[in-house]
Amino acid sequence: MTQTKPLYYGKHILAVDDETDVLDTIKEILEEADIDVAADYETASEKIFAIKYDLAILDIMGVNGMKLLEECVQRDIPAVMLTANSLNPESLMDSIKKGAISYLPKEHLSDLDTMINDLIGAQNEGKPTWKLLFERLGNHFNRRFGSSWKEKDKNFWDNFEQNYEISRGIQERLRHNENIIDKGI
């Protein structure tokens, strides 16, 4: 029986978190990838601008993750936001608006390999990565935030759900894509 390699096999991934145990867990879970780590904003920022990563996994708190997300978007590095303390509708919306490809609560860190593999697969097939997240974790968000959590920002969520493929985050990523910039799109 042949075992297929995960889609993240050999990918160069940057993991950023101020908790070394989280970084160790990410390295262990994604052991078949080439993982670089950073425990602070400055180190992570230097790496983002020095190396072309296939993916970045960014903690929101403690490392200025939203600023790092903006830097990843500038460099056309897909980024997944990882959080425990910032798990709220506002940081989820901010992640979408700033161009993250997904958002993962740390309590689901054990599913990171499956999530990353599926996100890479969705990207390879041109499918919306956020749709994948909400299919998997939509009920988690409803339990965590309350069943009517989207009502506070109803216009945003209505528009977002109707337009996964052209969400503002994807548009922001496209604005920085070197293959598109010169084409005036």
N, C-alpha and C positions, 0 to 999 in steps of 0.2 A: 504494500500500500504506500503510495507516494504522498508525502505531506507537502502541501503548497505553502510557499512562503507568504507571510503577510505583506500587504501593499506598502507598509512602512519599512520593510526590510531594506537595510542599507541607506535609508533616507537620513539626511543630515538635519537633526532637530535640535532646536535650542529650548531648554526648559529653564524657566525663571521663577524662583520662589525664595522667600526669605527663610523658609523652614527647610533645613537640610534633610530631615526625614522625608519630606514630600519629594525633594529632588532625588533622593535615593530610591524611593518607591517608583517614581517615573522611570528612572534608569533601569530598574529591575523589571517593570512591566513591559517596557519597550526595548528589551535587551537586544533585539535584532536590528535596531536602528543605531545610527551613530549619534549619540547624545552629547551635546555640550551643555553645561549648566552655568548659571549665574545666580548669585544670592542677593544682588542689589541692582539698583537702576543703572549706575555708572558702568559696571562690568557688562551688563546686558546690552546697554546702548552701544558700547564699543564693539561688541561682537556682532550686533545687528548691522552696523555700518562697515564692518571689516569682512564679513563672511556672508555668502548667499545661501541661506538655509532653505530647506524644503518646507519647513514648518516651524512655528514657534508656539510654545505652550507657556502662557503668561499668567502669573498670579496677579490679581487686581490690587490687593492691599500690600503694603510693605515694600513694594518695588516700583511703585508708580506705573502699574500695568497699563493704564489707559494711555499714558504718554508713550510707553513702549509699543503699544498697539499702533499708534499713529506712525511711529518710526518703521514698524514692520510694513504697514501699508505703503509708505513711501518707497520701500525697497522691494515691494511686491513679494513679501513673505507672508503666506497664509498664517493666521494666528487663531489659536483657540484660547479663550479666556477661562481661567481656572479660579474658583473662589469658594471660600467658606464664609468669611465675615461680610463680604459684600454681596451675598446672595439676596438680591432684591430686584423688583421690577425695573427700578431706575438704572441699575448697573447693567441689566440685561439689555434694556433699550439703548443705553450708551454704547455697549459693545456692538450692537447691530449698526447703529448710526456711524460708528467710527471704522467699521470695516472688518470686524472679526468674522471668521467663518463658522464659529460655534462658541458655546459657553457651557462649561461643565462644572457642576457643584462638586466640591472636593469629596463629599460623601459618596460620590459615584466614581471615585478615582480607580477603584478596582475594575471598572469597565473601560478604562482608558484605551487599552489595546484594541478592543472591539470598536470603540467610537472612532479612534484615529484611523483604523483600517477602513471603516465605512465612510468616513469623511473623505479620505483620499480617493476611494472608489467613486464616490459621488462627484467629486471634482473632476476626476478623469473622464467621467461620462457626461459632464456638463450639467449635472443635476444640482438643485439648490441644497446647500448643506444645512441651512437653517430648518428647512422642512424636515430633514432627517432628525435633527435635535428635538423638534416639537413632537414628532411622531413617537420618539423614544421617551422623552422626559416631560411631555406636556402635563401628564397627570401629576408628576412630582411637583411641578411649578404650581399647579392648582391647589395641591395639598399644602404646600409651603406658604403661598401667598394669599390663599383664599380663593374660592371659586369665581369671584367677580373681580379679580385683580386687574384684568385688562380694561375694565370699565373706566378707570381713572384716566386712561389715555386711549379712549375708544377709537378716535380717528387714526392715531398711529397704528394701532393693532389691526383695525379693519383694513387699512391700506396695505399694511405689511402682509397680512394673510392672503390678500388678493394678488399680491405681487412678489412672491418669494424670489423669483428669478431676477427682479430688478430693484430689490430693496436698496435703500439709500447707502447701506454699507457696501454692497456690490458696486454701485455707481462710484463710490469713493475709491474703491480698489481700482476700478477701471481708469479713473483719472490719473493714476500713477503707473499704469501698466506701460512699459516702454514699447511694447508692440503696437499700442493703440495711439499713444500721445501724438505722433506726427500725422496721424490720419484724420484728425479733426473730428473725431467721434465724440 
